[in-house]
Amino acid sequence: MPFYIVAVGSNIEAKKHIQQAFEQLKRMDSQVSIATLLHTKAVGFTEQANFINTAFSFDCSLNATDLKIELKNIEAQLGRVRTSNKNGPRTIDLDIVKIDHNIIDDDYYQYDFVKKSVDELVERQAIKSSVIKPVGN
């Protein structure tokens, strides 16, 4: 089962929409982790509210194409309206950044807040995977 990390951003009722997206993903996989919430300035189009950015990590039986469709469905359910301004305000933005060990979105390299959230979850996953389990007698 692939391990995904999804970058998350919102600047319209951000905490509410991030929580709702988290809950919807938990319905797909009950073991969803969330990185620390980061308050960031808007990029590109700066005449708008600041953002809250984070990332979610989880294992999922869906392939990347089907997961991307699900993420777009969640965005639509939470009121995301796409306009010609790709840097405009949004209720929620969900983008797959990492699949297993592969970075698939250049935002990881372009934006420190994406890298920081992804790296936090990668480190957490590495610690979780390296925990030594006791052997029964």
C-alpha positions as CSV (number, residue, x, y, z in Angstrom):
1,M,0.0,0.0,0.0
2,P,1.5,3.4,-1.0
3,F,2.5,5.9,1.7
4,Y,1.4,9.4,0.7
5,I,2.2,12.9,2.0
6,V,-0.3,15.6,0.9
7,A,0.5,19.3,1.3
8,V,-2.4,21.3,2.7
9,G,-3.2,25.0,2.6
10,S,-6.1,27.3,3.4
11,N,-6.8,31.0,4.0
12,I,-10.6,30.9,4.2
13,E,-11.7,29.7,7.7
14,A,-8.4,27.7,7.5
15,K,-8.5,25.7,10.8
16,K,-12.1,24.6,10.1
17,H,-11.4,23.5,6.5
18,I,-8.1,21.8,7.4
19,Q,-9.9,19.9,10.2
20,Q,-12.7,18.9,7.8
21,A,-10.3,17.7,5.2
22,F,-8.4,15.7,7.9
23,E,-11.7,14.0,9.0
24,Q,-12.6,13.1,5.4
25,L,-9.2,11.5,4.8
26,K,-9.6,9.6,8.1
27,R,-12.6,7.9,6.6
28,M,-10.4,6.5,3.9
29,D,-7.6,5.5,6.3
30,S,-7.9,5.8,10.1
31,Q,-4.1,6.4,10.5
32,V,-3.8,9.9,9.2
33,S,-1.0,12.1,10.7
34,I,-0.9,15.9,10.5
35,A,2.2,18.1,10.6
36,T,2.4,21.3,12.7
37,L,0.2,24.1,11.5
38,L,2.3,26.9,9.9
39,H,1.1,30.4,9.5
40,T,2.5,31.8,6.2
41,K,2.1,34.9,4.1
42,A,0.3,34.5,0.8
43,V,2.6,33.8,-2.2
44,G,2.1,35.3,-5.6
45,F,-1.1,37.2,-5.1
46,T,-0.4,38.9,-1.8
47,E,-3.5,41.0,-1.4
48,Q,-5.4,38.3,0.5
49,A,-5.4,36.8,4.0
50,N,-2.4,34.8,5.2
51,F,-2.5,31.0,4.9
52,I,-2.3,28.1,7.3
53,N,-0.2,25.3,5.8
54,T,0.5,21.8,6.9
55,A,0.6,18.3,5.5
56,F,-1.1,15.0,6.0
57,S,0.5,11.5,5.8
58,F,-1.2,8.2,5.4
59,D,-1.1,4.8,3.7
60,C,-3.9,4.4,1.1
61,S,-4.9,1.5,-1.2
62,L,-5.7,4.0,-4.0
63,N,-3.2,4.7,-6.7
64,A,-2.0,8.3,-7.1
65,T,-4.5,9.1,-9.9
66,D,-7.5,7.9,-7.9
67,L,-6.3,9.6,-4.8
68,K,-5.8,12.9,-6.7
69,I,-9.5,12.6,-7.8
70,E,-10.5,12.0,-4.2
71,L,-8.5,15.0,-3.1
72,K,-10.2,17.2,-5.7
73,N,-13.6,15.9,-4.6
74,I,-12.8,16.8,-1.0
75,E,-11.7,20.3,-2.1
76,A,-15.0,20.7,-4.0
77,Q,-17.1,19.5,-1.0
78,L,-15.3,22.1,1.2
79,G,-16.2,24.9,-1.2
80,R,-12.9,25.2,-3.3
81,V,-13.6,27.4,-6.3
82,R,-10.8,27.4,-8.9
83,T,-10.3,30.7,-10.7
84,S,-7.8,32.0,-13.2
85,N,-5.7,33.2,-10.3
86,K,-3.9,30.0,-9.2
87,N,-2.5,31.9,-6.2
88,G,-5.9,33.2,-5.0
89,P,-7.8,32.6,-1.8
90,R,-9.0,29.1,-1.2
91,T,-11.0,27.1,1.4
92,I,-8.6,24.2,1.0
93,D,-5.8,23.0,-1.3
94,L,-4.7,19.4,-1.2
95,D,-1.7,18.3,-3.3
96,I,0.2,15.0,-3.3
97,V,3.8,15.8,-2.7
98,K,5.4,12.5,-1.8
99,I,4.6,8.9,-2.7
100,D,6.6,6.4,-0.7
101,H,10.2,7.7,-1.1
102,N,9.6,9.9,-4.1
103,I,8.9,13.6,-4.2
104,I,6.5,14.2,-7.0
105,D,5.7,17.9,-6.6
106,D,8.2,20.7,-7.1
107,D,6.5,22.7,-4.4
108,Y,8.6,20.7,-2.0
109,Y,11.7,22.4,-3.4
110,Q,10.1,25.7,-4.1
111,Y,8.4,26.5,-0.8
112,D,10.0,26.2,2.6
113,F,6.7,25.7,4.4
114,V,5.9,22.6,2.2
115,K,9.4,21.2,2.8
116,K,9.1,21.8,6.5
117,S,5.8,20.0,6.8
118,V,6.7,17.1,4.6
119,D,10.1,16.6,6.4
120,E,8.4,16.6,9.8
121,L,6.1,13.8,8.7
122,V,8.9,11.8,7.1
123,E,10.9,12.1,10.3
124,R,7.9,11.0,12.3
125,Q,7.4,8.0,10.0
126,A,11.1,7.0,10.3
127,I,10.9,7.1,14.1
128,K,7.7,5.1,14.0
129,S,9.2,2.5,11.7
130,S,12.4,2.1,13.7
131,V,10.8,1.4,17.0
132,I,12.1,-2.0,18.3
133,K,9.3,-4.3,19.2
134,P,10.0,-6.7,22.1
135,V,10.2,-10.3,21.2
136,G,8.0,-12.6,23.2
137,N,9.6,-15.3,25.4
